Amino acid sequence: MRGMVPDDPQTSVSNAEFAVIYAPRKKRTRFPAACVQIKEDAAQAYADELPTEKRYAARVHGPSKSSEGQYIYYLLDWL
């Protein structure tokens, strides 16, 4: 994905994680850290998903610092 910081093999700063994302529009590919709740596994993400409140289970990569100075997560895929 364009702009995504690749994994550093020597650290665990930026990783692929399961999460629940607050997403008013599911067309976005990056989300501010405030909209992302990291979960331990896919089952937990599914359990905490609330589509009526626009909170969806996903797999994300991050955190990464944007050019604006915010921490963001990149969407890998919706679960």
Backbone as CSV, one residue per row, in Angstrom:
resi,resn,N_x,N_y,N_z,CA_x,CA_y,CA_z,C_x,C_y,C_z
1,MET,0.848,-1.169,0.000,0.000,0.000,0.000,0.895,1.234,0.000
2,ARG,0.556,2.173,-0.774,1.328,3.409,-0.890,1.329,4.168,0.436
3,GLY,2.511,4.560,0.881,2.634,5.344,2.097,2.742,4.549,3.374
4,MET,2.495,3.256,3.325,2.540,2.446,4.531,3.982,2.150,4.908
5,VAL,4.299,2.313,6.184,5.637,2.023,6.677,5.783,0.508,6.807
6,PRO,6.800,-0.099,6.199,6.955,-1.553,6.280,7.388,-1.988,7.681
7,ASP,7.169,-3.271,7.979,7.575,-3.822,9.271,9.078,-3.713,9.443
8,ASP,9.492,-3.410,10.660,10.901,-3.426,11.022,11.175,-4.782,11.672
9,PRO,12.034,-5.610,11.076,12.251,-6.949,11.619,12.918,-6.960,12.997
10,GLN,13.515,-5.857,13.421,14.213,-5.824,14.697,13.352,-5.288,15.845
11,THR,12.197,-4.736,15.545,11.316,-4.207,16.590,9.881,-4.613,16.322
12,SER,9.016,-4.281,17.255,7.585,-4.551,17.066,6.795,-3.250,17.157
13,VAL,7.360,-2.181,16.615,6.724,-0.869,16.668,5.460,-0.835,15.828
14,SER,5.519,-1.367,14.634,4.393,-1.349,13.707,4.084,-2.782,13.285
15,ASN,2.876,-3.253,13.600,2.506,-4.650,13.357,1.124,-4.764,12.738
16,ALA,0.840,-5.941,12.203,-0.523,-6.273,11.793,-1.270,-6.711,13.052
17,GLU,-2.439,-6.134,13.268,-3.230,-6.400,14.470,-4.700,-6.562,14.088
18,PHE,-5.457,-7.215,14.964,-6.907,-7.249,14.829,-7.460,-6.078,15.619
19,ALA,-8.536,-5.490,15.115,-9.069,-4.289,15.761,-10.546,-4.111,15.439
20,VAL,-11.151,-3.208,16.182,-12.482,-2.704,15.866,-12.278,-1.236,15.511
21,ILE,-12.789,-0.858,14.346,-12.592,0.499,13.835,-13.922,1.237,13.785
22,TYR,-13.923,2.471,14.296,-15.072,3.349,14.080,-14.907,3.929,12.682
23,ALA,-15.836,3.577,11.783,-15.713,3.986,10.384,-17.069,4.428,9.836
24,PRO,-17.354,5.742,9.827,-18.599,6.215,9.230,-18.704,5.826,7.754
25,ARG,-17.550,5.784,7.045,-17.498,5.342,5.642,-16.452,4.240,5.551
26,LYS,-16.820,3.102,5.011,-15.880,1.984,4.933,-14.964,2.066,3.718
27,LYS,-14.963,3.185,2.996,-14.120,3.315,1.807,-12.716,3.803,2.138
28,ARG,-12.473,4.229,3.364,-11.160,4.758,3.738,-10.152,3.624,3.888
29,THR,-8.873,3.951,3.747,-7.825,2.943,3.900,-6.900,3.240,5.072
30,ARG,-7.050,4.415,5.707,-6.268,4.725,6.893,-7.147,5.439,7.904
31,PHE,-6.853,5.173,9.175,-7.699,5.676,10.255,-6.851,6.234,11.378
32,PRO,-7.268,7.343,11.988,-6.545,7.874,13.141,-6.576,6.868,14.294
33,ALA,-5.552,6.880,15.121,-5.461,5.941,16.240,-6.668,6.052,17.174
34,ALA,-7.260,7.225,17.281,-8.422,7.405,18.154,-9.643,6.603,17.691
35,CYS,-9.679,6.206,16.434,-10.802,5.441,15.876,-10.566,3.936,15.925
36,VAL,-9.407,3.506,16.408,-9.007,2.098,16.355,-8.858,1.541,17.764
37,GLN,-9.522,0.411,18.016,-9.369,-0.307,19.277,-8.719,-1.650,18.964
38,ILE,-7.493,-1.855,19.406,-6.760,-3.090,19.146,-7.342,-4.211,20.000
39,LYS,-7.500,-5.390,19.398,-8.029,-6.572,20.072,-6.994,-7.696,20.024
40,GLU,-7.151,-8.681,20.885,-6.170,-9.765,20.976,-6.224,-10.710,19.786
41,ASP,-7.422,-10.956,19.257,-7.555,-11.886,18.134,-8.812,-11.565,17.336
42,ALA,-8.992,-12.301,16.245,-10.137,-12.058,15.362,-11.466,-12.314,16.068
43,ALA,-11.501,-13.329,16.912,-12.740,-13.652,17.624,-13.168,-12.496,18.528
44,GLN,-12.222,-11.883,19.203,-12.531,-10.749,20.070,-12.993,-9.548,19.242
45,ALA,-12.368,-9.337,18.100,-12.782,-8.235,17.225,-14.211,-8.452,16.736
46,TYR,-14.533,-9.690,16.329,-15.905,-10.000,15.901,-16.891,-9.787,17.048
47,ALA,-16.525,-10.213,18.256,-17.416,-10.101,19.410,-17.708,-8.643,19.765
48,ASP,-16.729,-7.762,19.571,-16.891,-6.355,19.934,-17.406,-5.475,18.799
49,GLU,-17.639,-6.067,17.639,-18.137,-5.321,16.482,-19.572,-4.850,16.739
50,LEU,-19.862,-3.585,16.394,-21.205,-3.013,16.537,-21.575,-2.265,15.258
51,PRO,-22.061,-2.959,14.239,-22.374,-2.293,12.968,-23.394,-1.162,13.103
52,THR,-24.320,-1.256,14.048,-25.308,-0.190,14.225,-24.658,1.113,14.698
53,GLU,-23.473,1.000,15.330,-22.731,2.181,15.778,-21.515,2.458,14.889
54,LYS,-21.482,1.785,13.727,-20.422,1.968,12.730,-19.043,1.572,13.260
55,ARG,-19.014,0.502,14.058,-17.760,-0.061,14.575,-17.614,-1.457,13.991
56,TYR,-16.573,-1.634,13.163,-16.411,-2.852,12.381,-15.100,-3.561,12.699
57,ALA,-15.135,-4.884,12.676,-13.940,-5.694,12.887,-13.058,-5.633,11.643
58,ALA,-11.753,-5.550,11.872,-10.816,-5.422,10.754,-9.433,-5.911,11.173
59,ARG,-8.567,-6.025,10.185,-7.147,-6.269,10.417,-6.433,-5.014,9.955
60,VAL,-5.597,-4.459,10.818,-4.926,-3.185,10.532,-3.418,-3.334,10.701
61,HIS,-2.698,-2.366,10.149,-1.246,-2.313,10.296,-0.886,-0.968,10.885
62,GLY,-0.121,-0.992,11.964,0.284,0.271,12.554,0.718,0.101,13.985
63,PRO,0.879,1.166,14.715,0.656,2.546,14.305,1.818,3.095,13.489
64,SER,1.513,4.096,12.718,2.496,4.787,11.905,2.225,6.275,12.057
65,LYS,3.245,7.078,11.945,3.055,8.517,12.089,2.832,9.133,10.719
66,SER,1.751,9.875,10.570,1.434,10.519,9.299,2.269,11.779,9.111
67,SER,2.221,12.327,7.912,2.961,13.564,7.636,2.405,14.743,8.433
68,GLU,1.162,14.616,8.916,0.558,15.663,9.734,0.907,15.506,11.206
69,GLY,1.644,14.433,11.561,2.046,14.209,12.940,1.089,13.370,13.756
70,GLN,0.042,12.834,13.141,-0.908,11.992,13.850,-0.506,10.532,13.707
71,TYR,-0.879,9.725,14.715,-0.672,8.284,14.596,-1.862,7.696,13.865
72,ILE,-1.579,6.862,12.871,-2.635,6.269,12.051,-2.419,4.768,11.904
73,TYR,-3.496,4.089,11.536,-3.467,2.667,11.212,-3.953,2.504,9.781
74,TYR,-3.308,1.600,9.061,-3.703,1.290,7.685,-4.588,0.057,7.692
75,LEU,-5.671,0.105,6.949,-6.582,-1.034,6.833,-5.950,-2.094,5.938
76,LEU,-5.845,-3.321,6.447,-5.404,-4.448,5.620,-6.612,-5.136,5.007
77,ASP,-7.631,-5.420,5.838,-8.892,-5.958,5.316,-9.958,-5.933,6.394
78,TRP,-11.204,-5.883,5.954,-12.341,-5.977,6.861,-12.575,-7.443,7.147
79,LEU,-12.972,-7.775,8.375,-13.237,-9.169,8.729,-14.692,-9.502,8.488
